[in-house]
Amino acid sequence: MKQATITFPDNLEQALERSVEEQEIPVQPTGVVQETVGEYLGEHGYLRSSSALRIRPAERGSGQKDVSIAHDRYLAFR
């Protein structure tokens, strides 16, 4: 693992501190920076995703014909 010293402008430092403080589970700033850099590099094609999204159609449908139109009604909490 490579170590680096990073200098942040005041606004980024304050935002990072707020982000770390607001987490329900304690995190270290290093973890937040690593995750953020990883996401950025992945979005720009420099880092491959650890797992590919594999969506497969159901073998048997729900039997409903209007789910794509009335999805809010089907997904609403009752």
HUMOPE-V839820 format. One record per residue. N is the residue number from 1. RES is the residue in one letter. OMEGA is omega in whole degrees, -180 to 180 (999 if undefined). NEAR is the number of other ideal C-beta (glycine too) atoms within 10 Angstrom. Layout:
# HUMOPE-V839820
n res omega near
N RES OMEGA NEAR
N RES OMEGA NEAR
This chain:
# HUMOPE-V839820
n res omega near
1 M -179 3
2 K 175 3
3 Q 180 5
4 A 173 5
5 T -177 4
6 I 175 10
7 T 180 6
8 F 168 13
9 P -175 8
10 D -176 7
11 N 178 8
12 L 178 11
13 E -180 13
14 Q 179 11
15 A 178 12
16 L 179 15
17 E 179 12
18 R -180 9
19 S -180 13
20 V -179 14
21 E -175 9
22 E -180 8
23 Q 178 10
24 E 178 5
25 I -178 4
26 P 177 8
27 V 176 14
28 Q 177 9
29 P 179 14
30 T 180 10
31 G 179 12
32 V -179 14
33 V 179 14
34 Q 180 12
35 E -179 11
36 T 178 12
37 V 178 12
38 G 178 14
39 E -180 11
40 Y -179 11
41 L 177 12
42 G -180 13
43 E -178 10
44 H 173 8
45 G -179 7
46 Y -177 9
47 L 180 13
48 R 177 9
49 S -179 9
50 S 177 7
51 S 180 6
52 A 176 6
53 L -178 5
54 R 180 5
55 I 180 4
56 R 177 5
57 P 178 6
58 A 178 6
59 E -180 5
60 R -178 6
61 G -179 9
62 S -177 8
63 G 178 6
64 Q -177 9
65 K -176 9
66 D -176 9
67 V -179 13
68 S 180 8
69 I -174 8
70 A -176 12
71 H 180 10
72 D -180 7
73 R -179 9
74 Y -176 11
75 L -178 8
76 A 175 8
77 F -178 3
78 R 999 2
